[in-house]
Structures are given as C-alpha cells and as structure tokens.
Amino acid sequence: MAAFMEKIYDKAKKSPKRVVFPEGNDERTVEAAVKATALGVAKITLIGTPSKISEIAKNKGFSLAGIEILDLNNLPNIDACAKEFFDIRKGKVANMEEALAIMKKDVYYGAMMVRHGLADTFVAGAVNTTSDVSRAAIFLIGMKPGIKTLSSFFVMILPDKTFGKDGILFYADGGFVIDPTDEQLADIAVTTGATYRELMGEEPNVALLSFSTKGSAKHERVDKVIRALALAKAKDPSLNIDGEMQGDAALVPAVGAKKAPGSTVAGKANVLIFPDLDSGNIVYKLTERLAKAEAYGPIYQGTAKPCSDLSRGCKASDILNVAAINVVRLQNSK
Ligand SMILES: CC(C)(COP(=O)(O)OP(=O)(O)OC[C@H]1O[C@@H](n2cnc3c(N)ncnc32)[C@H](O)[C@@H]1OP(=O)(O)O)[C@@H](O)C(=O)NCCC(=O)NCCS
C-alpha cells in the first residue's frame, strides 16, 4: 500500500465518520465494512438483508460487531422518504408509487441518509450502475454552493517523485463528465482544487490542459479552455490556476518556463484538469501502465457532502480506500 493511503488511514482514524455502504448483500462490501471497523477508519452502516449479511460474515469468519445493519425490506421511515423524493423530483417522477419504488433501492436510501445527516457519506457502485449512483448523489445530496457539476477525480501516485507533490498528482475528470462545457470545466477545476486542499492540507497548483500553451494554437477547443480558466478564476479567486497549457509545460519546470513564462502553475502543477473524458480517461490509464503509477478513483466530487461510485469490478480494498478517503475529505471540508 502506498504511503499516501497509510497517511489517509492514520488521518481517518483520528476522527472517523459514519459511512453507509448501501450494498450490504455484496461480499466485498461486507469485507470492507468489517475491515473499516477493525481499523477504526469509519463507523459503518450496511443496508441489506440481515440474514444474507450474517451468512457472508459467517462464511468468511468475520465479526459484525460495531456495524449497524439496516434491513432493506424494512427501511425506517420509507414512506416519508418517498414523499420527500416525490417533492424533490416534482414533475420528474410519475407518482408516489414510483417514488416509493426508487426510495426502496439501496443506493437512494443510502443517499437519503446522508441528506438527513444519518450518515456522513455513502460509498456504492460495486453492484449499482453509475446512472443510479450518480442520480442518487445529484438528486438527494445535491451540489456544493456555487458548483453545478458532479465530477470525479483520481489521485495518482507516481514512482518518480519529481512530479507534482512528491509524485502525487490529482487528475480530473477521468471518470464521469464526458464532454464538459466551459462552465462544467471551470466547475471541475475549482472542485478538484478544493478536493486537493481537503486531502493534502495545502494549496494546489491547478493546470487546465490543452494541446496549446498560451495561444500557441488557435482552435475552438482551445478557446473553451481559456473561457473555463476565466470562469474558474471568478468562482475561486484564491485558487492558483493557469492555462491553457500542454502537459509538459504543466509538469516540467524548464518547459514551463519556456512556454509559459511568468506562470505560477507551469512546471509545478499538482492538479491536472483534462478538457474532456477522452483525454482524462486515456491519460490516467496510460499513467498507470507506462509510469507504473497507482491510481485511486474515480471518486465523486462537487456534491454538498462527499460520496462515491465504484467500479463493479472493484475489490474490497477499493471500497475501504474510498471510504477512508471520504472520511478525510469530510474532516477537512468547509
Ligand atoms: C447523471 C446521469 C445518470 C443523468 O442521466 P439522466 O437522468 O438520464 O439524464 P438527465 O440529463 O436528464 O439528467 C438528470 C438530472 O441530472 C442532472 N445532471 C446530469 N449530469 C450532471 C452532472 N454531471 N452534475 C450535476 N447534475 C447533473 C441534470 O441536470 C438533470 O437535472 P434535472 O432533472 O433536475 O433537470 C447521466 O448524465 C450519466 O449517466 N452521466 C454519466 C456519464 C457517463 O456515463 N460517464 C462515464 C462513466 S464511465
């Protein structure tokens, strides 16, 4: 495990938050719940079928002590939740029956718990689709003030410690927003800056990436990045952000000095913002393979309280890591 994750665990243990895992009938989720509890990084609520959860624990030799279990077939206040969901999605949900059917889905109920402060964050997606997890997040937790876009980030840990902050780089968005508008790109940049502050405890240097550096190429796609830069600066004037710039100008001091002289970000970026999901997703996967980096994510950001989607191919350790990361974000979120 990377030193980064060890530090996250240590920080999480100091003030563990309540994390709801809505997919309690999933073996990996039960394992993550048991480990998170044993390590003391989070207080866990599992939503599922109690007999099924007990069976998984018995077969694996796990103790469920200290874990809260909610019965998916007998969820507290489910009718009131359905009424609230119906009101939130007025005009978008056909009737109360539909609202009730949605609220009986584990991930929506988990998100409703976060909405009401019964849990501090949810981690789901080992079983549910991205559509359901993201809708639950958007509709029930909602976005941070001033932010309209749910997006995702990766923490990349590179063996070459000369890049970013001792080899740590944040990438966004490599996992959710496919073709961001200039406003969405600005949201992604500002949000990833805030996420960096929450997790690293210091100020980020945010680079808006492009195939152009400071006007070296002219194209509508470059203009979009330039517009996003202006919008991001207006949204968070305290953020050290610059662009548009190429990847080498962002990361390599000599190239940054030559291509973007006077930039406060070029050559020392630790947050890389990609212009679309093609570039963000491709680069994160190539960084993993070619640079032998460890990748943590994608993890949701932009919501009023942290929450996360998982890959359906995830391991128990992925669920545990994301839960611990969200606990630390909660400790430091403003
Ligand atoms: C989020 C998502 C599930 C919504 O799908 P949908 O309900 O079919 O489509 P809509 O576009 O009507 O969106 C529903 C609501 O979510 C909002 N929304 C969509 N994307 C959003 C985002 N990134 N941030 C915040 N809100 C968003 C819409 O504004 C809309 O709000 P409204 O109904 O209150 O007007 C869909 O946009 C999606 O799947 N996005 C993920 C894209 C993806 O697949 N990424 C790659 C994953 S590997």
The ligand as a Gaussian input file, in Angstrom:
#p B3LYP/6-31G(d) Opt

LIG

0 1
 C      -26.067000      11.640000     -14.385000
 C      -26.908000      10.853000     -15.404000
 C      -27.134000       9.437000     -14.884000
 C      -28.232000      11.548000     -15.561000
 O      -28.930000      10.860000     -16.531000
 P      -30.466000      11.107000     -16.928000
 O      -31.279000      11.152000     -15.677000
 O      -30.831000      10.106000     -17.913000
 O      -30.301000      12.428000     -17.706000
 P      -30.527000      13.928000     -17.493000
 O      -29.562000      14.511000     -18.431000
 O      -31.984000      14.231000     -17.647000
 O      -30.091000      14.315000     -16.021000
 C      -30.912000      14.246000     -14.895000
 C      -30.559000      15.360000     -13.984000
 O      -29.206000      15.203000     -13.564000
 C      -28.524000      16.427000     -13.793000
 N      -27.133000      16.115000     -14.140000
 C      -26.693000      15.363000     -15.169000
 N      -25.357000      15.330000     -15.133000
 C      -24.967000      16.073000     -14.080000
 C      -23.705000      16.415000     -13.514000
 N      -22.537000      15.998000     -14.029000
 N      -23.688000      17.182000     -12.406000
 C      -24.822000      17.637000     -11.839000
 N      -26.049000      17.350000     -12.326000
 C      -26.092000      16.577000     -13.439000
 C      -29.253000      17.094000     -14.923000
 O      -29.034000      18.479000     -14.882000
 C      -30.677000      16.716000     -14.646000
 O      -31.228000      17.565000     -13.677000
 P      -32.826000      17.841000     -13.647000
 O      -33.532000      16.559000     -13.963000
 O      -33.071000      18.316000     -12.255000
 O      -33.050000      18.867000     -14.694000
 C      -26.211000      10.790000     -16.782000
 O      -25.941000      12.102000     -17.210000
 C      -24.966000       9.948000     -16.776000
 O      -25.031000       8.735000     -16.874000
 N      -23.819000      10.577000     -16.665000
 C      -22.604000       9.820000     -16.591000
 C      -21.898000       9.903000     -17.844000
 C      -21.054000       8.695000     -18.007000
 O      -21.509000       7.643000     -18.371000
 N      -19.776000       8.889000     -17.766000
 C      -18.844000       7.900000     -17.988000
 C      -18.836000       6.898000     -16.918000
 S      -17.530000       5.741000     -17.214000

